[in-house]
Amino acid sequence: MKTFRASIDVMPHDNLLDPQGKAVSGAMGGLGLPEISGVRIGKHITLHVEAADKKTAEAKVDEACKKLLANQVMEKYSFSLDEVKN
């Protein structure tokens, strides 16, 4: 078995309101950063998965995202996978 490290980004769908992002965007002017706008806030998740190969590891990470890590009604996700060298 090999160990893979997944880096997962979960973000709100583009067509949905992002209240946290909107609040941060609104605060930028008060911080002297009026040129920053359009902030979207999500989450970044890292995890390790043991699998025979990269394709199997990708399938497991995708399943974890669909079943638990991302609410697909409101969020989209993407991930990258790297083999951990011991």
N, CA and C atoms as an extended XYZ file, in Angstrom:
258
Properties=species:S:1:pos:R:3:atomname:S:1:resname:S:1:resid:I:1 pbc="F F F"
N         0.836       -1.194        0.000 N   MET     1
C         0.000        0.000        0.000 CA  MET     1
C         0.877        1.254        0.000 C   MET     1
N         0.375        2.258       -0.664 N   LYS     2
C         1.048        3.558       -0.707 CA  LYS     2
C         0.217        4.553        0.094 C   LYS     2
N         0.869        5.606        0.559 N   THR     3
C         0.163        6.679        1.265 CA  THR     3
C         0.164        7.915        0.374 C   THR     3
N        -0.993        8.531        0.241 N   PHE     4
C        -1.159        9.736       -0.558 CA  PHE     4
C        -1.673       10.861        0.330 C   PHE     4
N        -1.243       12.072        0.035 N   ARG     5
C        -1.723       13.257        0.742 CA  ARG     5
C        -2.645       14.009       -0.207 C   ARG     5
N        -3.863       14.235        0.250 N   ALA     6
C        -4.839       14.979       -0.542 CA  ALA     6
C        -4.954       16.405       -0.001 C   ALA     6
N        -4.983       17.359       -0.899 N   SER     7
C        -5.250       18.759       -0.575 CA  SER     7
C        -6.570       19.110       -1.250 C   SER     7
N        -7.571       19.393       -0.432 N   ILE     8
C        -8.936       19.577       -0.917 CA  ILE     8
C        -9.385       21.013       -0.663 C   ILE     8
N        -9.963       21.648       -1.672 N   ASP     9
C       -10.556       22.974       -1.530 CA  ASP     9
C       -12.056       22.852       -1.745 C   ASP     9
N       -12.809       23.372       -0.782 N   VAL    10
C       -14.270       23.371       -0.857 CA  VAL    10
C       -14.719       24.831       -0.846 C   VAL    10
N       -15.480       25.214       -1.866 N   MET    11
C       -15.928       26.601       -2.012 CA  MET    11
C       -17.422       26.650       -2.290 C   MET    11
N       -18.080       27.752       -1.907 N   PRO    12
C       -19.494       27.902       -2.261 CA  PRO    12
C       -19.639       27.976       -3.788 C   PRO    12
N       -20.739       27.455       -4.298 N   HIS    13
C       -21.010       27.590       -5.739 CA  HIS    13
C       -21.012       29.076       -6.095 C   HIS    13
N       -20.548       29.386       -7.300 N   ASP    14
C       -20.427       30.779       -7.737 CA  ASP    14
C       -21.752       31.534       -7.712 C   ASP    14
N       -22.856       30.839       -7.951 N   ASN    15
C       -24.153       31.512       -8.028 CA  ASN    15
C       -24.832       31.666       -6.672 C   ASN    15
N       -24.180       31.218       -5.590 N   LEU    16
C       -24.769       31.335       -4.258 CA  LEU    16
C       -24.121       32.468       -3.479 C   LEU    16
N       -24.913       33.093       -2.624 N   LEU    17
C       -24.425       34.144       -1.741 CA  LEU    17
C       -23.409       33.552       -0.767 C   LEU    17
N       -22.336       34.270       -0.536 N   ASP    18
C       -21.308       33.884        0.428 CA  ASP    18
C       -21.262       34.978        1.500 C   ASP    18
N       -22.044       34.841        2.591 N   PRO    19
C       -22.117       35.907        3.598 CA  PRO    19
C       -20.760       36.245        4.224 C   PRO    19
N       -19.935       35.249        4.487 N   GLN    20
C       -18.610       35.530        5.053 CA  GLN    20
C       -17.758       36.316        4.066 C   GLN    20
N       -17.758       35.884        2.829 N   GLY    21
C       -16.993       36.583        1.805 CA  GLY    21
C       -17.468       38.007        1.614 C   GLY    21
N       -18.774       38.200        1.646 N   LYS    22
C       -19.343       39.543        1.485 CA  LYS    22
C       -18.924       40.442        2.641 C   LYS    22
N       -18.949       39.908        3.865 N   ALA    23
C       -18.554       40.690        5.032 CA  ALA    23
C       -17.076       41.081        4.949 C   ALA    23
N       -16.232       40.146        4.549 N   VAL    24
C       -14.805       40.435        4.424 CA  VAL    24
C       -14.569       41.451        3.304 C   VAL    24
N       -15.257       41.292        2.180 N   SER    25
C       -15.125       42.265        1.094 CA  SER    25
C       -15.488       43.659        1.566 C   SER    25
N       -16.588       43.751        2.324 N   GLY    26
C       -17.036       45.040        2.833 CA  GLY    26
C       -16.061       45.663        3.811 C   GLY    26
N       -15.340       44.848        4.554 N   ALA    27
C       -14.393       45.356        5.544 CA  ALA    27
C       -13.076       45.818        4.927 C   ALA    27
N       -12.780       45.418        3.719 N   MET    28
C       -11.495       45.747        3.107 CA  MET    28
C       -11.275       47.252        2.974 C   MET    28
N       -12.314       47.986        2.621 N   GLY    29
C       -12.179       49.441        2.503 CA  GLY    29
C       -11.763       50.079        3.813 C   GLY    29
N       -12.358       49.609        4.922 N   GLY    30
C       -12.021       50.133        6.241 CA  GLY    30
C       -10.611       49.779        6.680 C   GLY    30
N       -10.031       48.786        6.055 N   LEU    31
C        -8.656       48.388        6.373 CA  LEU    31
C        -7.634       49.056        5.457 C   LEU    31
N        -8.129       49.958        4.611 N   GLY    32
C        -7.232       50.638        3.680 CA  GLY    32
C        -6.909       49.804        2.456 C   GLY    32
N        -7.773       48.835        2.155 N   LEU    33
C        -7.560       47.958        1.001 CA  LEU    33
C        -8.782       47.963        0.077 C   LEU    33
N        -9.191       49.153       -0.401 N   PRO    34
C       -10.411       49.227       -1.211 CA  PRO    34
C       -10.302       48.519       -2.557 C   PRO    34
N        -9.071       48.219       -2.988 N   GLU    35
C        -8.895       47.555       -4.277 CA  GLU    35
C        -9.198       46.063       -4.212 C   GLU    35
N        -9.432       45.524       -3.012 N   ILE    36
C        -9.760       44.101       -2.857 CA  ILE    36
C       -11.277       43.952       -2.773 C   ILE    36
N       -11.821       43.087       -3.635 N   SER    37
C       -13.268       42.842       -3.638 CA  SER    37
C       -13.523       41.419       -4.114 C   SER    37
N       -14.760       41.021       -4.102 N   GLY    38
C       -15.130       39.703       -4.619 CA  GLY    38
C       -14.586       38.551       -3.798 C   GLY    38
N       -14.446       38.746       -2.499 N   VAL    39
C       -13.898       37.697       -1.639 CA  VAL    39
C       -14.895       36.549       -1.518 C   VAL    39
N       -14.401       35.331       -1.651 N   ARG    40
C       -15.197       34.113       -1.432 CA  ARG    40
C       -14.437       33.292       -0.394 C   ARG    40
N       -15.130       32.809        0.593 N   ILE    41
C       -14.492       32.055        1.668 CA  ILE    41
C       -14.984       30.619        1.655 C   ILE    41
N       -14.042       29.705        1.736 N   GLY    42
C       -14.340       28.279        1.764 CA  GLY    42
C       -13.495       27.601        2.815 C   GLY    42
N       -13.160       26.350        2.549 N   LYS    43
C       -12.317       25.624        3.495 CA  LYS    43
C       -11.284       24.806        2.732 C   LYS    43
N       -10.156       24.589        3.399 N   HIS    44
C        -9.081       23.784        2.843 CA  HIS    44
C        -8.873       22.605        3.788 C   HIS    44
N        -8.849       21.417        3.237 N   ILE    45
C        -8.735       20.191        4.024 CA  ILE    45
C        -7.552       19.394        3.491 C   ILE    45
N        -6.737       18.870        4.390 N   THR    46
C        -5.698       17.928        3.983 CA  THR    46
C        -5.943       16.617        4.715 C   THR    46
N        -5.636       15.534        4.044 N   LEU    47
C        -5.794       14.215        4.660 CA  LEU    47
C        -4.871       13.225        3.983 C   LEU    47
N        -4.636       12.119        4.648 N   HIS    48
C        -3.844       11.025        4.088 CA  HIS    48
C        -4.769        9.854        3.789 C   HIS    48
N        -4.494        9.173        2.696 N   VAL    49
C        -5.266        7.988        2.323 CA  VAL    49
C        -4.289        6.909        1.872 C   VAL    49
N        -4.527        5.704        2.334 N   GLU    50
C        -3.719        4.569        1.909 CA  GLU    50
C        -4.461        3.833        0.804 C   GLU    50
N        -3.747        3.569       -0.269 N   ALA    51
C        -4.354        2.899       -1.422 CA  ALA    51
C        -3.265        2.213       -2.229 C   ALA    51
N        -3.680        1.267       -3.052 N   ALA    52
C        -2.735        0.524       -3.892 CA  ALA    52
C        -2.112        1.409       -4.965 C   ALA    52
N        -2.889        2.403       -5.470 N   ASP    53
C        -2.391        3.273       -6.530 CA  ASP    53
C        -3.110        4.613       -6.483 C   ASP    53
N        -2.625        5.546       -7.298 N   LYS    54
C        -3.173        6.910       -7.284 CA  LYS    54
C        -4.637        6.943       -7.724 C   LYS    54
N        -4.986        6.156       -8.714 N   LYS    55
C        -6.372        6.141       -9.204 CA  LYS    55
C        -7.340        5.716       -8.093 C   LYS    55
N        -6.967        4.698       -7.331 N   THR    56
C        -7.806        4.232       -6.219 CA  THR    56
C        -7.887        5.302       -5.130 C   THR    56
N        -6.761        5.952       -4.845 N   ALA    57
C        -6.748        7.022       -3.843 CA  ALA    57
C        -7.647        8.176       -4.275 C   ALA    57
N        -7.595        8.547       -5.552 N   GLU    58
C        -8.459        9.614       -6.064 CA  GLU    58
C        -9.933        9.257       -5.886 C   GLU    58
N       -10.281        8.018       -6.155 N   ALA    59
C       -11.671        7.579       -6.004 CA  ALA    59
C       -12.114        7.677       -4.547 C   ALA    59
N       -11.232        7.329       -3.624 N   LYS    60
C       -11.570        7.396       -2.191 CA  LYS    60
C       -11.741        8.833       -1.726 C   LYS    60
N       -10.859        9.715       -2.177 N   VAL    61
C       -10.971       11.126       -1.805 CA  VAL    61
C       -12.243       11.728       -2.394 C   VAL    61
N       -12.532       11.408       -3.648 N   ASP    62
C       -13.754       11.899       -4.283 CA  ASP    62
C       -14.987       11.432       -3.510 C   ASP    62
N       -14.986       10.185       -3.090 N   GLU    63
C       -16.104        9.641       -2.311 CA  GLU    63
C       -16.238       10.370       -0.972 C   GLU    63
N       -15.110       10.637       -0.307 N   ALA    64
C       -15.145       11.355        0.969 CA  ALA    64
C       -15.710       12.762        0.788 C   ALA    64
N       -15.332       13.421       -0.301 N   CYS    65
C       -15.851       14.767       -0.579 CA  CYS    65
C       -17.360       14.734       -0.803 C   CYS    65
N       -17.805       13.779       -1.602 N   LYS    66
C       -19.231       13.682       -1.922 CA  LYS    66
C       -20.080       13.301       -0.713 C   LYS    66
N       -19.553       12.425        0.134 N   LYS    67
C       -20.347       11.911        1.253 CA  LYS    67
C       -20.261       12.756        2.520 C   LYS    67
N       -19.163       13.499        2.699 N   LEU    68
C       -18.983       14.174        3.985 CA  LEU    68
C       -18.389       15.573        3.898 C   LEU    68
N       -17.360       15.770        3.120 N   LEU    69
C       -16.587       17.003        3.204 CA  LEU    69
C       -17.213       18.195        2.491 C   LEU    69
N       -18.028       17.955        1.490 N   ALA    70
C       -18.666       19.051        0.753 CA  ALA    70
C       -20.168       18.809        0.653 C   ALA    70
N       -20.928       19.861        0.880 N   ASN    71
C       -22.369       19.823        0.661 CA  ASN    71
C       -22.589       20.197       -0.801 C   ASN    71
N       -22.813       19.214       -1.653 N   GLN    72
C       -22.853       19.463       -3.091 CA  GLN    72
C       -23.995       20.357       -3.545 C   GLN    72
N       -24.988       20.549       -2.710 N   VAL    73
C       -26.072       21.467       -3.054 CA  VAL    73
C       -25.551       22.905       -3.034 C   VAL    73
N       -24.653       23.190       -2.075 N   MET    74
C       -24.174       24.555       -1.877 CA  MET    74
C       -22.695       24.755       -2.200 C   MET    74
N       -21.934       23.665       -2.321 N   GLU    75
C       -20.490       23.787       -2.457 CA  GLU    75
C       -19.948       22.954       -3.624 C   GLU    75
N       -18.815       23.400       -4.124 N   LYS    76
C       -18.061       22.639       -5.122 CA  LYS    76
C       -16.707       22.304       -4.492 C   LYS    76
N       -16.040       21.303       -5.028 N   TYR    77
C       -14.738       20.938       -4.476 CA  TYR    77
C       -13.780       20.555       -5.585 C   TYR    77
N       -12.521       20.673       -5.261 N   SER    78
C       -11.449       20.200       -6.134 CA  SER    78
C       -10.335       19.705       -5.231 C   SER    78
N        -9.529       18.805       -5.758 N   PHE    79
C        -8.430       18.295       -4.938 CA  PHE    79
C        -7.244       17.890       -5.796 C   PHE    79
N        -6.098       17.843       -5.133 N   SER    80
C        -4.885       17.307       -5.747 CA  SER    80
C        -4.355       16.229       -4.819 C   SER    80
N        -3.579       15.333       -5.385 N   LEU    81
C        -3.110       14.164       -4.649 CA  LEU    81
C        -1.631       13.970       -4.950 C   LEU    81
N        -0.835       13.783       -3.892 N   ASP    82
C         0.583       13.518       -4.037 CA  ASP    82
C         0.949       12.316       -3.194 C   ASP    82
N         1.833       11.483       -3.730 N   GLU    83
C         2.287       10.333       -2.960 CA  GLU    83
C         3.261       10.806       -1.881 C   GLU    83
N         3.073       10.295       -0.672 N   VAL    84
C         3.955       10.614        0.444 CA  VAL    84
C         5.139        9.661        0.396 C   VAL    84
N         6.323       10.239        0.315 N   LYS    85
C         7.545        9.422        0.289 CA  LYS    85
C         8.048        9.270        1.716 C   LYS    85
N         8.241        8.058        2.133 N   ASN    86
C         8.739        7.813        3.495 CA  ASN    86
C        10.235        7.734        3.532 C   ASN    86
